[in-house]
Amino acid sequence: MNPFFYRNIGIRGRVVRGLGGLVLLLGAYLCHGAGLSGTLTGAGMFMLFEALIGWCVLRACRIKTPL
């Protein structure tokens, strides 16, 4: 795997990203047909991807995050 995708968050960060992704997907479902659902779905899926593999794009770009 590319070094860019090495795990860089712990269990707490993974849980927060997973819950955030689920909230965004719920928001996308509730906004269905409002034109914003595609953006919310994409962001939610990306957050679930981050939680699944234990990786944060901000930390990979050397930006410090609190979790």
N, C-alpha and C positions, 0 to 999 in steps of 0.2 A: 504494500500500500504506500502511496505517496506520503512523504513526511508531513505534508501540509494537513493530512487527515488523521494524524496521531491523536489519541485520546488526550484531551486537555482539560476536562472538567470531571468533578467527582459526582457522587451519588446525589448530593443536594442539588447541584446544578442540573443534573439530568432530570430529576423530579420536577423542578421548576420549569424547565423547558417543555417537558411532556405535558404538564398541566396547562401551560400557556398555549401550546399547540392545540390541545383539546378545546380550550376556550375560544380560540380563533376559529376552529372548525364549527363549533356551535354557533358562533356569530355569523359565519358564512351561511349556515343552514337557515338561520332566522332572517337574514337579509337576502334570501334567494329572490332573484329577479330585480334587485335594487341596483345592480351594476357594480356593487362592491364585493359581491360574493366570490368572484374569481381571485381577487387580490387576497382576501382573507383566507381562502382555501390554500392558495400557494404559500402564504406565510405560515399557516398552521401546519401544512405538510413539511415545510422546511424545518420548523421547530421540532416536530416529531422525529425527523431524520437526525437532527442534532442530538436529541435525547437518546435515540436508539443506539447510535454509535459512540456517544460520549464525547462529542466534539463541538466546539463553539467557534463560529467563523470569526467573531471579534478577537478571541484569544489567539486564533491562528494568525491573525494580522497584527499580533503583539499589542492589542489594546486590552488594558486591565479591566476586568469585570469583578464585581463583588462576590459572585457565586462561583 
